[in-house]
Amino acid sequence: MKRRIPLRKRLLVRLLSVSALIAVCSVAATAWLAVTTTTSALKEEQGQDLAADNSILAELSGYAAEHPDWAGVQRTVRDLAARTGRRIALTTADRTFVADSAPRGTPLPPRPAATVDPLRTDTYTDTGAQLSGIDPRAVGPYRITTAEQKRLDALADRRKQCYERFGADTTVVRSPSGRPVLRSPGDSDSYVAEQCADGQLTMPVPTEERALTELSELARPCLKHAGMDLAGPLFLTFDPGNRDPLAGGYLISKYVKADSAKFEQAAQRCVLSARRAQLEPYVAPVAELFLGIGDQNPSRFDMSPANKAKVIGVAGLVLAVTVAAGAVVAVRLVRPLRALTEAAQQPPELHVRVPVTTRDETGILAEAFNDLTERRERLEAQRKAMVSDIAHELRSPLTNIRGWLEVVRDGVVDPDPALLASLHEESLVLQRIIDDLQDLAAADAGTLRLHREPLRAGDLLDQVAAAHRVAADAAGVALRTEADGTAWLEADPVRMRQALGNLVSNALRHTPADGTVTLAACRDGEEVVLTVTDTGAGIASEDLPHVFDRFWRAEKSRSRRTGGSGLGLPIVRHLVAAHGGTATAASEPDTGAVFTLRLPAAAPPADG
């Protein structure tokens, strides 16, 4: 009885529902992204929040100038983002994140807004501008000590008082290095400046002298390359016209040759390069600054009724097309699945196949289903045949034993030694069948135990030949062995004797009197080849593929007592496979048969 599937659980309904949901979501998301992206792009292109962007760059440049790395910048970035409402991200040149105010995984804007490099960009001297040069806040080894600062403060106060005595209004400001600098609102009278200037306030303190000495040594190779090879020490003095003597350029106080003015530009370039090299360990590495629209500045847009109608119309059209296409695809997908379902619900004994109408995944599934059905049908036929064969194998000896026991019980026949011997022989037939079935069951279950040991192939053949010598002589068949002394195996001797014994017994049954059965062993590369060859009637070509099948016989009318149980060759195949080898058979009618076992070779033992 077919089980009725609820409508909401049918594959077709679910596929259509998912398609419609995807269409609605994709249309809505596309419209929202288009509007928000356009609004954000227009907002940024119009230059909004330009002042905030400049202040962000200036503060981050100051952080880079005052810190040797970016280890603690995340808090500064977060505070700046909260204050300006902008998304702020710092990355290295290869886009590795240094700090970001947005959640992890938020994509970066397409291009960086600026490069944070205090050794090449000055955002401090002129507020709101980006000048070429070193940021004055990058002082490094020029930062003076507290004691030096106190002494310079006293000198600055004394000079300020001097200016005031002449009526000049001045102020004392603190440079980034800690040095006090006098500033006046306008140009001071030169006479006043000469009266108050004593030269002490602009003289470098010991900290600055050490830094200037280091700078001189860094600049000397470049100056020498430019043609200014100084014989004596190099002296660098502050530029008195600069707002911050330690932040701007330097003048070489000692003239180099008579035409030193010719090299002035090269000298300034050498000093600037040396100062950057000197300050590099004290500033943070170069970083790319990305700015975007933050959470505090959401994009707002209003749509006119006409635009709303267009969006709704396009969304409806896309939805209809998606649903129609999904319906067509769903029907084509569901039809073969229904056929598979109906075939699977049929009784197993019918072995129903399904038609293969496509070459896609569903068609492949249908082919796999048909293959599985065919294998199941073959296995069912083999199971029935095996049960019938086992019953037939057991019935004959049991019938004989039961018949003779009933005759003895009724007193018709006396239990003489010949009768007991016959009954014993029948019980041995039963025992052999049961043992064979047990070996096959163990092989099928993977529980067949092997006790491997080094084994010479020649010795193995001699043992098997000795065990079957009496049977061969009784049948008038010559039993020979041919072995290569270098062939060794790592195998279970009992199981290998059992496998070769089954082959020899089979060969003796099929070899007429005056025939020959030959056991041979040789080394073939990494394998040992064992063969059992007879001179019997051979096996027909159509029967060769079945010789290792269970209960199979080429002569169906042959006696099971003389012909065996039909399990010997299948046991041979399983025993050889357990040793990692293969078993094959070859034959032509009237020329005999050759059974070949190939097993992994082993090195002989050290004492062999």
Secondary structure, DSSP 4 states (H G I P E B T S, - for coil): -PPPPPGGGSHHHHHHHHHHHHHHHHHHHHHHHHHHHHHHHHHHHTTTTHHHHHHHHHHHHHHHHH-SSSTTHHHHHHHHHHHH-EEEEEE-TT--EEEESSPTTPPPPSS-SEEE-TTTEE-SSSTT--EES--TT--GGGPPPHHHHHHHHHHHHHHHHHHHHTT---EEEE-TTS-EEEE-SSPPPHHHHHHH--SSTTSPPHHHHHHHHHHHHHHHHHHHHTT---SS---EEE-TTSSSTTTS-EEESS--STTGGGGHHHHHHHHHHHHHHHHGGGSPPPEEEEEEE-TTS-------HHHHHHHHHHHHHHHHHHHHHHHHHHHHHHHHHHHHHHHHTS-GGG--------SSHHHHHHHHHHHHHHHHHHHHHHHHHHHHHHHHHHHHHHHHHHHHHHHHHTTSS---HHHHHHHHHHHHHHHHHHHHHHHHHHHHHT------EEEEHHHHHHHHHHHTHHHHHHHT-EEEEEE-TT-EEEE-HHHHHHHHHHHHHHHHHHS-TT-EEEEEEEEETTEEEEEEEE-SS---TTTGGGTTSTT--S-TTS-HHHH--S-HHHHHHHHHHHTT-EEEEEE-TTS-EEEEEEEEB-PPPTT-
